[in-house]
């Protein structure tokens, strides 16, 4: 499912939580979308089948809400977040994405550090960080403060 350039979209449909077979979700360039208000209505514990999630160009977003995974903490394999200028930190629930193989973070200038527990993402094969100057400094090979948490990934692009 692709939600793209919906300039006047302010919330996601309630029925989204019933799409239990949904494997791909992309939310892009939705200027007025406020994902913080959806939490109680859309939260689903587990049983989701989301494998790929892309969130970019949602300026009102300040942090990634866990409900956006639609109960797919164990099935999500690819996550892309980009153009989120107000996101300053990633949530602690990241450590529960045990099947995550690819994480790409692009153009999140306020993002300062990775959450604790990133070293538990043992399936992580590819990590790409671009356009995140504060975070990039912390992820420099061998010397960055966050390097020990990501060193296990096979391919790291900073």
N, CA, C and O of each residue as an XYZ file, in Angstrom:
632
protein
N       0.849     -1.164      0.000
C       0.000      0.000      0.000
C       0.898      1.232      0.000
O       1.846      1.325      0.780
N       0.592      2.155     -0.866
C       1.355      3.391     -0.965
C       0.429      4.577     -0.709
O      -0.588      4.745     -1.382
N       0.792      5.376      0.253
C       0.081      6.618      0.541
C       1.062      7.725      0.185
O       2.015      7.977      0.923
N       0.831      8.385     -0.942
C       1.826      9.286     -1.520
C       1.227     10.638     -1.877
O       0.181     10.720     -2.521
N       1.900     11.687     -1.453
C       1.526     13.068     -1.753
C       0.058     13.373     -1.461
O      -0.634     13.996     -2.266
N      -0.391     12.929     -0.319
C      -1.746     13.258      0.125
C      -1.611     14.502      1.005
O      -1.558     14.412      2.232
N      -1.558     15.634      0.364
C      -1.232     16.903      1.026
C      -2.207     17.296      2.129
O      -1.820     17.983      3.074
N      -3.453     16.875      2.028
C      -4.454     17.255      3.024
C      -4.832     16.121      3.978
O      -5.730     16.281      4.805
N      -4.163     14.996      3.870
C      -4.429     13.861      4.755
C      -3.940     14.197      6.163
O      -2.772     14.533      6.353
N      -4.836     14.105      7.151
C      -4.453     14.428      8.528
C      -4.363     13.184      9.416
O      -3.714     13.223     10.461
N      -5.002     12.086      9.016
C      -4.921     10.847      9.792
C      -5.089      9.652      8.857
O      -5.572      9.784      7.733
N      -4.684      8.500      9.343
C      -4.816      7.274      8.558
C      -6.170      6.631      8.835
O      -6.735      6.845      9.908
N      -6.699      5.857      7.908
C      -8.000      5.226      8.122
C      -7.948      4.178      9.234
O      -6.960      3.458      9.376
N      -9.011      4.105     10.010
C      -9.093      3.147     11.112
C      -8.981      1.705     10.628
O      -8.467      0.849     11.347
N      -9.452      1.431      9.430
C      -9.440      0.075      8.888
C      -8.058     -0.472      8.604
O      -7.913     -1.658      8.309
N      -7.053      0.358      8.684
C      -5.683     -0.077      8.413
C      -5.271     -1.242      9.313
O      -4.530     -2.126      8.884
N      -5.743     -1.247     10.542
C      -5.357     -2.306     11.479
C      -5.936     -3.669     11.095
O      -5.483     -4.696     11.600
N      -6.917     -3.685     10.219
C      -7.519     -4.953      9.807
C      -6.837     -5.570      8.590
O      -7.210     -6.660      8.158
N      -5.856     -4.892      8.045
C      -5.133     -5.409      6.882
C      -4.010     -6.322      7.366
O      -2.833     -5.973      7.276
N      -4.379     -7.481      7.876
C      -3.415     -8.381      8.511
C      -2.448     -9.022      7.518
O      -1.391     -9.504      7.924
N      -2.781     -9.040      6.239
C      -1.890     -9.624      5.232
C      -1.036     -8.564      4.535
O      -0.282     -8.884      3.616
N      -1.148     -7.314      4.961
C      -0.383     -6.231      4.341
C       1.112     -6.457      4.553
O       1.569     -6.587      5.688
N       1.869     -6.504      3.459
C       3.308     -6.760      3.545
C       4.156     -5.517      3.323
O       5.266     -5.430      3.848
N       3.656     -4.556      2.557
C       4.417     -3.345      2.257
C       3.567     -2.115      2.543
O       2.412     -2.034      2.124
N       4.152     -1.161      3.260
C       3.464      0.090      3.543
C       4.442      1.234      3.342
O       5.520      1.261      3.937
N       4.054      2.175      2.499
C       4.867      3.368      2.257
C       4.001      4.598      2.480
O       2.925      4.733      1.896
N       4.477      5.479      3.322
C       3.812      6.753      3.587
C       4.812      7.833      3.216
O       5.877      7.941      3.825
N       4.466      8.633      2.214
C       5.435      9.587      1.683
C       4.795     10.922      1.332
O       3.727     10.976      0.722
N       5.465     11.993      1.728
C       5.077     13.355      1.373
C       3.633     13.689      1.740
O       2.838     14.111      0.901
N       3.326     13.488      3.001
C       2.003     13.824      3.534
C       2.197     14.917      4.587
O       2.389     14.630      5.768
N       2.145     16.159      4.141
C       2.512     17.320      4.951
C       1.696     17.500      6.227
O       2.236     17.922      7.250
N       0.420     17.189      6.181
C      -0.447     17.451      7.330
C      -0.710     16.215      8.183
O      -1.407     16.297      9.195
N      -0.164     15.085      7.786
C      -0.414     13.839      8.503
C       0.192     13.886      9.901
O       1.380     14.157     10.071
N      -0.648     13.618     10.893
C      -0.215     13.590     12.284
C      -0.394     12.166     12.793
O      -1.510     11.751     13.104
N       0.688     11.429     12.878
C       0.623     10.027     13.276
C       0.552      9.831     14.780
O       0.300      8.714     15.233
N       0.763     10.863     15.560
C       0.754     10.712     17.012
C      -0.648     10.478     17.560
O      -0.799      9.880     18.625
N      -1.650     10.928     16.866
C      -3.015     10.819     17.370
C      -3.651      9.468     17.073
O      -4.738      9.180     17.574
N      -3.008      8.649     16.285
C      -3.596      7.392     15.837
C      -3.398      6.243     16.821
O      -4.082      5.225     16.728
N      -2.483      6.396     17.745
C      -1.978      5.270     18.511
C      -3.044      4.357     19.115
O      -3.022      3.149     18.880
N      -3.952      4.902     19.871
C      -4.929      4.060     20.554
C      -5.863      3.345     19.595
O      -6.241      2.197     19.832
N      -6.230      4.003     18.531
C      -7.199      3.438     17.609
C      -6.611      2.369     16.686
O      -7.313      1.434     16.300
N      -5.342      2.499     16.332
C      -4.766      1.600     15.333
C      -3.850      0.528     15.902
O      -3.404     -0.350     15.164
N      -3.564      0.580     17.182
C      -2.591     -0.356     17.743
C      -3.083     -1.799     17.642
O      -4.241     -2.109     17.919
N      -2.170     -2.655     17.241
C      -2.434     -4.086     17.170
C      -1.230     -4.758     17.809
O      -0.095     -4.387     17.511
N      -1.443     -5.711     18.655
C      -0.333     -6.303     19.406
C       0.633     -7.040     18.484
O       1.710     -6.516     18.202
N       0.302     -8.195     18.021
C       1.157     -8.967     17.110
C       0.280     -9.617     16.056
O      -0.934     -9.415     16.035
N       0.889    -10.384     15.195
C       0.122    -11.074     14.166
C       0.116    -10.365     12.831
O      -0.557    -10.808     11.900
N       0.849     -9.277     12.719
C       0.941     -8.572     11.448
C       1.925     -9.258     10.516
O       2.715    -10.100     10.944
N       1.874     -8.897      9.248
C       2.763     -9.521      8.266
C       3.568     -8.491      7.482
O       4.090     -8.792      6.409
N       3.666     -7.289      8.013
C       4.408     -6.229      7.339
C       5.881     -6.615      7.223
O       6.525     -6.961      8.213
N       6.400     -6.550      6.003
C       7.801     -6.892      5.764
C       8.627     -5.663      5.390
O       9.834     -5.621      5.629
N       7.971     -4.669      4.805
C       8.687     -3.475      4.353
C       7.884     -2.240      4.743
O       6.687     -2.150      4.470
N       8.563     -1.284      5.389
C       7.921     -0.049      5.822
C       8.788      1.132      5.414
O       9.995      1.152      5.656
N       8.151      2.109      4.795
C       8.835      3.325      4.361
C       8.032      4.519      4.869
O       6.841      4.643      4.587
N       8.694      5.389      5.616
C       8.057      6.620      6.086
C       8.986      7.768      5.738
O      10.127      7.820      6.197
N       8.486      8.686      4.921
C       9.307      9.839      4.544
C       8.429     11.044      4.257
O       7.282     10.917      3.826
N       8.992     12.203      4.503
C       8.290     13.436      4.190
C       7.020     13.644      4.991
O       5.997     14.068      4.453
N       7.092     13.342      6.286
C       5.967     13.570      7.198
C       6.474     14.561      8.255
O       6.906     14.147      9.330
N       6.423     15.865      7.957
C       7.061     16.875      8.809
C       6.518     16.976     10.226
O       7.233     17.438     11.116
N       5.283     16.562     10.467
C       4.728     16.655     11.820
C       5.250     15.549     12.740
O       5.088     15.621     13.958
N       5.863     14.551     12.162
C       6.334     13.413     12.946
C       7.563     13.789     13.771
O       8.561     14.268     13.232
N       7.480     13.566     15.089
C       8.595     13.853     15.987
C       9.248     12.581     16.503
O      10.416     12.591     16.891
N       8.501     11.492     16.508
C       9.055     10.186     16.877
C       8.230      9.109     16.174
O       7.080      9.337     15.798
N       8.825      7.955     16.006
C       8.131      6.865     15.321
C       7.262      6.109     16.313
O       7.782      5.516     17.257
N       5.949      6.120     16.117
C       5.075      5.391     17.032
C       5.112      3.889     16.728
O       5.174      3.492     15.565
N       5.075      3.067     17.762
C       5.162      1.623     17.559
C       3.965      1.070     16.792
O       4.105      0.073     16.083
N       2.808      1.684     16.916
C       1.629      1.156     16.236
C       1.805      1.137     14.724
O       1.120      0.379     14.037
N       2.718      1.965     14.187
C       2.910      2.025     12.740
C       3.395      0.680     12.194
O       3.286      0.423     10.995
N       3.923     -0.169     13.060
C       4.361     -1.501     12.641
C       3.191     -2.446     12.413
O       3.362     -3.513     11.823
N       2.011     -2.067     12.871
C       0.803     -2.881     12.725
C       1.014     -4.307     13.226
O       0.583     -5.267     12.587
N       1.678     -4.438     14.370
C       1.887     -5.749     14.981
C       2.934     -6.602     14.296
O       2.905     -7.826     14.417
N       3.853     -5.983     13.583
C       4.821     -6.736     12.773
C       6.257     -6.649     13.283
O       7.190     -6.629     12.481
N       6.451     -6.597     14.590
C       7.820     -6.491     15.105
C       8.666     -7.704     14.730
O       9.886     -7.592     14.608
N       8.034     -8.856     14.548
C       8.789    -10.071     14.237
C       8.918    -10.347     12.740
O       9.696    -11.216     12.345
N       8.176     -9.633     11.903
C       8.217     -9.907     10.460
C       8.870     -8.806      9.638
O       9.249     -9.043      8.491
N       9.012     -7.606     10.196
C       9.561     -6.488      9.431
C      11.016     -6.752      9.061
O      11.853     -7.022      9.923
N      11.304     -6.669      7.752
C      12.655     -6.939      7.264
C      13.369     -5.685      6.748
O      14.594     -5.588      6.829
N      12.612     -4.740      6.225
C      13.205     -3.542      5.625
C      12.494     -2.301      6.165
O      11.266     -2.220      6.151
N      13.281     -1.342      6.638
C      12.723     -0.098      7.164
C      13.495      1.075      6.583
O      14.722      1.137      6.666
N      12.752      2.002      5.995
C      13.341      3.229      5.465
C      12.646      4.403      6.131
O      11.419      4.494      6.113
N      13.425      5.299      6.716
C      12.869      6.548      7.224
C      13.682      7.686      6.624
O      14.912      7.646      6.611
N      12.987      8.695      6.130
C      13.686      9.792      5.485
C      12.895     11.086      5.519
O      11.672     11.090      5.657
N      13.615     12.168      5.392
C      13.026     13.504      5.358
C      12.101     13.749      6.552
O      10.997     14.274      6.414
N      12.583     13.356      7.709
C      11.838     13.568      8.952
C      12.636     14.555      9.790
O      13.372     14.171     10.699
N      12.475     15.823      9.469
C      13.327     16.850     10.065
C      13.107     17.079     11.551
O      13.943     17.711     12.197
N      12.010     16.587     12.115
C      11.739     16.808     13.533
C      11.992     15.587     14.411
O      11.798     15.653     15.625
N      12.417     14.491     13.826
C      12.706     13.291     14.612
C      14.109     13.429     15.201
O      15.092     13.538     14.468
N      14.189     13.423     16.529
C      15.484     13.600     17.190
C      16.035     12.306     17.772
O      17.225     12.215     18.075
N      15.177     11.309     17.929
C      15.644     10.024     18.449
C      14.772      8.894     17.927
O      13.605      9.095     17.590
N      15.349      7.720     17.866
C      14.604      6.536     17.460
C      14.094      5.850     18.721
O      14.749      5.909     19.762
N      12.950      5.207     18.646
C      12.345      4.618     19.840
C      13.074      3.363     20.328
O      13.782      2.701     19.569
N      12.886      3.058     21.598
C      13.530      1.886     22.198
C      12.976      0.579     21.645
O      13.645     -0.452     21.725
N      11.760      0.599     21.083
C      11.197     -0.643     20.549
C      11.950     -1.152     19.327
O      11.675     -2.256     18.856
N      12.884     -0.383     18.809
C      13.704     -0.837     17.682
C      14.390     -2.161     17.999
O      14.549     -3.004     17.116
N      14.793     -2.351     19.247
C      15.514     -3.565     19.618
C      14.670     -4.829     19.457
O      15.209     -5.935     19.486
N      13.368     -4.681     19.288
C      12.483     -5.834     19.126
C      12.261     -6.213     17.662
O      11.527     -7.158     17.373
N      12.880     -5.495     16.751
C      12.741     -5.793     15.316
C      13.746     -6.884     14.947
O      14.701     -6.639     14.209
N      13.521     -8.066     15.459
C      14.498     -9.151     15.366
C      14.707     -9.694     13.957
O      15.710    -10.363     13.708
N      13.798     -9.429     13.038
C      13.955     -9.893     11.651
C      14.476     -8.804     10.723
O      14.655     -9.045      9.529
N      14.720     -7.613     11.251
C      15.137     -6.487     10.418
C      16.483     -6.770      9.755
O      17.482     -7.026     10.427
N      16.489     -6.718      8.425
C      17.700     -6.983      7.648
C      18.300     -5.713      7.068
O      19.510     -5.634      6.856
N      17.457     -4.716      6.809
C      17.922     -3.490      6.167
C      17.285     -2.281      6.849
O      16.066     -2.204      7.006
N      18.136     -1.348      7.248
C      17.674     -0.108      7.862
C      18.344      1.046      7.142
O      19.570      1.134      7.084
N      17.522      1.931      6.596
C      18.045      3.098      5.895
C      17.457      4.351      6.527
O      16.240      4.499      6.633
N      18.339      5.244      6.943
C      17.942      6.501      7.572
C      18.525      7.620      6.729
O      19.743      7.726      6.579
N      17.652      8.454      6.179
C      18.100      9.473      5.233
C      17.479     10.829      5.562
O      16.269     10.938      5.762
N      18.302     11.835      5.615
C      17.849     13.214      5.774
C      16.976     13.418      7.014
O      15.853     13.918      6.936
N      17.523     13.018      8.146
C      16.900     13.276      9.447
C      17.928     14.072     10.259
O      18.612     13.507     11.113
N      18.040     15.375      9.998
C      19.136     16.175     10.550
C      19.166     16.286     12.069
O      20.228     16.534     12.641
N      18.043     16.112     12.729
C      18.008     16.233     14.192
C      18.259     14.906     14.905
O      18.412     14.877     16.126
N      18.301     13.825     14.160
C      18.524     12.513     14.765
C      19.938     12.458     15.329
O      20.915     12.597     14.593
N      20.040     12.255     16.636
C      21.323     12.408     17.324
C      22.021     11.105     17.681
O      23.250     11.061     17.743
N      21.257     10.044     17.918
C      21.877      8.785     18.340
C      20.945      7.618     18.052
O      19.750      7.798     17.818
N      21.513      6.426     18.074
C      20.734      5.208     17.892
C      20.215      4.755     19.253
O      20.842      5.038     20.274
N      19.089      4.062     19.285
C      18.561      3.609     20.571
C      19.379      2.448     21.133
O      20.030      1.714     20.389
N      19.336      2.296     22.438
C      19.976      1.150     23.080
C      19.366     -0.133     22.513
O      18.188     -0.169     22.158
N      20.159     -1.152     22.436
C      19.653     -2.445     21.987
C      19.848     -2.732     20.516
O      19.457     -3.799     20.044
N      20.440     -1.813     19.778
C      20.666     -2.045     18.345
C      21.541     -3.280     18.115
O      21.431     -3.929     17.075
N      22.390     -3.602     19.059
C      23.247     -4.770     18.920
C      22.449     -6.072     18.929
O      22.963     -7.118     18.534
N      21.195     -6.010     19.378
C      20.341     -7.196     19.395
C      19.710     -7.484     18.036
O      19.076     -8.523     17.852
N      19.880     -6.578     17.097
C      19.326     -6.784     15.752
C      20.301     -7.637     14.946
O      20.949     -7.155     14.017
N      20.391     -8.892     15.312
C      21.393     -9.784     14.728
C      21.121    -10.130     13.271
O      22.031    -10.582     12.575
N      19.907     -9.934     12.792
C      19.592    -10.196     11.379
C      19.986     -9.019     10.483
O      19.952     -9.138      9.258
N      20.358     -7.887     11.082
C      20.671     -6.680     10.316
C      21.890     -6.905      9.427
O      22.994     -7.158      9.911
N      21.668     -6.805      8.116
C      22.743     -7.001      7.143
C      23.217     -5.683      6.553
O      24.387     -5.539      6.197
N      22.306     -4.723      6.451
C      22.634     -3.468      5.773
C      22.101     -2.286      6.573
O      20.924     -2.237      6.929
N      22.989     -1.337      6.849
C      22.617     -0.104      7.531
C      23.170      1.055      6.721
O      24.367      1.119      6.441
N      22.288      1.966      6.350
C      22.708      3.133      5.579
C      22.213      4.384      6.292
O      21.029      4.511      6.604
N      23.139      5.304      6.544
C      22.804      6.565      7.204
C      23.358      7.692      6.351
O      24.567      7.788      6.145
N      22.463      8.550      5.852
C      22.871      9.692      5.029
C      22.064     10.921      5.427
O      20.897     10.808      5.800
N      22.676     12.075      5.351
C      21.968     13.317      5.640
C      21.569     13.467      7.092
O      20.619     14.182      7.415
N      22.299     12.790      7.970
C      22.056     12.849      9.413
C      23.395     13.164     10.080
O      24.035     12.264     10.622
N      23.828     14.429     10.048
C      25.183     14.764     10.501
C      25.486     14.379     11.945
O      26.584     13.907     12.239
N      24.539     14.572     12.837
C      24.770     14.246     14.249
C      24.926     12.739     14.441
O      25.827     12.280     15.143
N      24.044     11.988     13.813
C      24.079     10.532     13.930
C      25.302      9.952     13.221
O      25.932      9.021     13.724
N      25.627     10.493     12.076
C      26.775      9.992     11.307
C      28.060     10.037     12.120
O      28.872      9.114     12.051
N      28.250     11.100     12.887
C      29.454     11.222     13.722
C      29.536     10.094     14.737
O      30.620      9.584     15.022
N      28.396      9.707     15.279
C      28.363      8.663     16.302
C      28.533      7.259     15.724
O      28.764      6.302     16.462
N      28.417      7.143     14.405
C      28.486      5.827     13.762
C      29.759      5.625     12.943
O      29.826      4.714     12.117
N      30.753      6.454     13.162
C      32.028      6.308     12.452
C      32.698      5.007     12.895
O      32.750      4.684     14.081
N      33.204      4.281     11.914
C      33.813      2.974     12.173
C      34.893      3.067     13.254
O      35.780      3.919     13.209
N      34.785      2.174     14.207
C      35.733      1.987     15.312
C      35.761      3.111     16.345
O      36.018      2.836     17.516
N      35.512      4.354     15.968
C      35.648      5.462     16.918
C      34.321      6.076     17.364
O      34.271      6.730     18.405
N      33.264      5.881     16.608
C      31.977      6.475     16.953
C      31.357      5.840     18.184
O      31.515      4.642     18.419
N      30.655      6.640     18.969
C      30.034      6.151     20.203
C      29.017      5.043     19.956
O      28.865      4.148     20.788
N      28.320      5.093     18.825
C      27.310      4.079     18.526
C      27.863      2.913     17.707
O      27.142      1.951     17.446
N      29.117      2.983     17.300
C      29.699      1.936     16.455
C      29.563      0.533     17.059
O      29.193     -0.391     16.335
N      29.845      0.334     18.356
C      29.736     -1.020     18.907
C      28.344     -1.641     18.742
O      28.219     -2.864     18.673
N      27.313     -0.818     18.679
C      25.951     -1.344     18.537
C      25.628     -1.767     17.111
O      24.696     -2.542     16.896
N      26.381     -1.272     16.132
C      26.060     -1.560     14.730
C      27.150     -2.344     14.007
O      26.964     -2.745     12.858
N      28.269     -2.562     14.658
C      29.423     -3.193     14.012
C      29.109     -4.582     13.456
O      29.797     -5.046     12.547
N      28.093     -5.249     13.980
C      27.751     -6.598     13.523
C      27.100     -6.624     12.140
O      27.074     -7.673     11.496
N      26.580     -5.504     11.677
C      25.938     -5.454     10.351
C      27.002     -5.660      9.273
O      28.109     -5.129      9.372
N      26.658     -6.432      8.248
C      27.626     -6.749      7.189
C      28.029     -5.535      6.370
O      29.207     -5.338      6.074
N      27.049     -4.727      6.009
C      27.332     -3.567      5.165
C      26.827     -2.316      5.877
O      25.638     -2.184      6.165
N      27.743     -1.412      6.150
C      27.401     -0.165      6.826
C      27.865      0.988      5.955
O      29.042      1.090      5.608
N      26.924      1.852      5.606
C      27.226      3.024      4.786
C      26.873      4.256      5.606
O      25.714      4.477      5.958
N      27.891      5.051      5.902
C      27.665      6.278      6.674
C      28.254      7.437      5.899
O      28.186      8.580      6.351
